[in-house]
Amino acid sequence: MSILIDKNTKVVVQGMTGKEGQKGAKAMLDYNTTVLCGVTPNKGGQEVEGKPIFNSVGEAKAQWPDLNTSVIYVPPFAAKAAILEAIEAGVALINVFTERIPIKDTAYCLAASQEKGARVLGPSSLGVINPGIGRLGVVGGPLVNEIFQPGSIGVVSRSGGMTNELSWSLRQAGLGQSAAVHVGGDLLMGTTYADVLRLFEKDANTKGVIIFGEHGGSYEFEIVEAIQKKEYTKPLAIFIGGKFASSLPEGMNIGHAGAIVERGKGAAEKAAALATVGVMIAEQYEDLVNLIKPYA
């Protein structure tokens, strides 16, 4: 089993003729992910990395009806149209790499995806990897084979760098990953921590999960609710960064858009709530591997 990506994943890269799109396509192809084609308006008929370019996702779907996944590399001003195009074409999973999408555009697209039953990963997501199976986006970068190896621990983070760092730490400890998911750093998340945990719950390969959380936003509280509802029952260890933020003014943005400090929803409050439902709390992120290792 696996989550989000498997051997049946068939990808279109929206914005494939751009620098980042081409880079993403090559990264996926190098990891044996099935990339069928790319899409860039008014550039149909070209080729990138040996794959055809179409003018629209609809044209690509007409050629390959089993196309089921899109990875989006377009500028922020074009992201809303690209996401909606993928949703309307019936693409099931949409990984949005684009950063700095206007918040109102993101909200509109996430509402549309829920209405149509599509899953959005991101925005600002480097992607997801199931070691030995495939990857979406550039998660792992050029050192992907040195960082990741098949295993039984799921990894989730809002930080692309920490997605790789935690996975590397697992490997150094003799463990591997069932999947590693960069959910993205924007204020709104198409796929939340709790959403990913529900997927890991159903994955027979996953014995436990580690999460790199942060002081901003309130998505960690959704984990508490999911555990209370028995939607996630496996071992879980989490580190919540930004304890220092309690001394900063309310509403301050630290780093990316998802790191906004909210009164009563900081790192300490999150850790306390998670501990009440049995989540293992790491004082340092380096402790995550030792906490989850007995369950691997």
N, C-alpha and C positions, 0 to 999 in steps of 0.2 A: 504494500500500500504506500501511498504518499499523499501529500497535501498540495493543492493549488496547481502543481505541474506534474505530469507523468509522461509515459511513452506515447500517449495519444494527444498530447498538446501540440497544436499546430498554430504557428505564430505569423501575424502580420505586423510589420514595424511601420507605424505611422510617423512620417518625418525621416524616413530611411535615407533620403538623399542628402540630409544635413550631416555635419561632422559628428555630432553626438549619436544620431540615428545609425550612421554607418558603424561607429564604434560599438554600439549596443548590438547590432546585428552580427558583427564579427565575433563578439564575445559569446553570444548564444550559439552560433554555428560551431565555434571552436569547442564548445562543451556538449556538442552533439544534440542540441535542441533543434527541433524541426522548424526552421524559419522558411515559410513558403514564399513570401514576397514582401514588398514594401508598398507604401502609399504616400504620394505627395501630389497634391493638386497641380494639374497642368504639366506634370513631368512623366506622365504615363508613357510607356514604351522604352524607358531607360532601364539599365541594369545596375545593381549595386551588390557587390560580393557574389556575383553570379546569379542573383535573384531578380525577377522582373518587378518593375514599378508600375503601379496602377494609379489612376487619378482619384479613386475613391475606394472605401472599404466595400461598398456595394459591388463594385466591379470585381474586386478580389474574391468576395464570397460567391459570386456567380461562377468564377473559375474553379474555386475550391470550396464547395458547400460545407466541408467538415472543418474549415478554419474556425477555431474556437477561442483564440487568445490574441489580444493586441497589446503591444508595448508602444507607448506614445512618447516621442521625442520631438516636440514642437515648441515654438516660443510661447510664453504665457498668454499673449493676446489671441493665439490660435487654439489654445488648449480646449476651451469649452466646445467649440465646433468639432474638434477632433474626437473628444470623448462622446459627445452626442451622436456623432456619425457611427462610431463603433457600437454604441448601444442600439441604435435604430437598425443596424445591420444584423443584430442578433448575436454579437460576440459575447461570450459568457464571462470571460475574465479580462479586465482591462488594467494593465500595469502602467501607471502614469509617472514617468520620470520627471516631468516638467516641474520646476520650482516657481514660486512667486505668482501662482495663479490667483487672480482676484478672488477674495473670499466668497463674494456673491456668485461667481461663476462655479466655484467648487460646490457650494450648497445646491445650486440648481442641478448640477450634473449628478450629485449623489442622490438627490431626490428622484431624478429620472432613472437612475440605475436601479433603485429599489423598486420603482414602479414596473420596470421591465424584467426584473429578476437577474440583472447582471451584477457581477462583483467588481468593485474598483479597489485596486491596491495602490495606495498613495493618496494624494499627490506627493511629489518629492521622494519617491521610492526608488532606490537602486535596484530593487527586485527581490526575487526569491530563488533559492537553490535547494534542490533535493540531490545531495551528493551521489554521483554515479548515474543519475537519471537525467537531469537537465537543469537549466537555469533560465530565468527571465531576467533581462537587463544585465547589468555589469557587476552585480554583487560578487565580491571576491576578487574583482579586477584581474590583472594578469597572473597573480599568485594563487588563483583559485584552487589548483591541484595541491598546493602546499598547505593551504588553510583548511580545506574541507575534506572529510572522508566519511563514508557511510557509517551510521551509528544509530543510537536510540534516544538521543537528547534533542529536543526542539529548542531553537533559539529565536527570540523575538526582540526587536529593538526599534526605537524611533531614530536611532543614529546609525547611519551606514557604516561608519568607522567601527562602532562598537559591535555591530553585527559580525564583522570580520574578526575583531579582537576576541570576542567571546568564543567564536568558533575555533579560532587558533588555540585559545587556552584549553578548550576541551580536547583538541587533538594532542596538545602537549601532555595532557594527563592520560593519554591512551584511550580516549573516548572519541566518539564521532557524532555526527548530527543526522537526525532523521530529516530535518529541513531547517533552514535558516531564513527568516522573513524580516525584511526591512519594511516596516509599515509606513515609513515616511514621517517627516518632521513638521508638516503643516498643522495649523490649528484644527482643521477638520480632517478626519481620517475616514477613508472609504472602507477600510477593513481594520477594525480595532484589535487591541490585545485580546479582548474577550472573544471576538470572532475567530481569531487564530487558535485560541485555546480550545474552542469547540471543535475545530477541525482536528487538532492534535488528539483530542479525546477519542475520536473515531478512528484514529490511525493506529493500527496494531504495532507498527514499528516504533512508535514513540512511547518511552517508559517514563519520561519526565521532561520538564521544560524549564529553561531559565529565561528571564526577562530583564532587560536593562530599561528601567523606567526613569521618569524625571519628575521634577517638582511641578511643572506646568500642566495645565489641562486637568481633566477629571476622569480620564479613561481607566485609570487604575481602579477606581471605585466600581466600574462595571465588572471587573474580575471578581470582586467580592460577591456581587449579585449572582454571577454565573456559578460560583462555587456553592453558594447557598442553595441554588436551584438544582444542584447536582449535574449541571451541564458540563462541568469539568471536575474530575475526581482524582487525577494523577498527581504525583509530587510536583511541586512548583517552588522555585526559588527566584527571588526578585531583589534587585538592587535599585534603589530610587535615588538618583543623583540630585544635587542641588539643595542639600540641607542648609547651606549658607543663605539660601534665598529668603529665609524667614526674617532676616535682618534688612531686607531691601524693601523699597516702596511697593505697595500693592499695584499690580498691573504692569510692572516692569517686564519688558521682553528681553530675555537673555538667549542669544543664539538665534534659533529659528522660531518660526511663528508659533509652534506648539509649546514653547517654553514660557508662557505668560503666567506670572504668579497670581493666584487667586486666593483671597482670604479664606482660611479654613480648609484649604485643599492642597496644602503644601506637602513636602516630603514626609514630615513627621506624622501628619494626619493619615496619609496614605499607608505608611508602614504600620501604624496602629490598627487601622481597619483591616488590612490584609492579614496581619498576625492573628486576628480574632477568628479567622476561618482556616487557620492552619498553614498559611503560606510561610515558607522559610525566608526570613529577611536577612540579606547580606549587609554587613556594615561597610564593607569595601567590595567593589565589583569583582575583585580577584577572588573573593570568597565563594562566588556563585558555583564554581566548578566543584569545590570541596563539599558544598552543601548537597549538590545533586548527584555526586559520584556514587554514593551507596545504592542509588536506585537504578543505575544504568545497566 
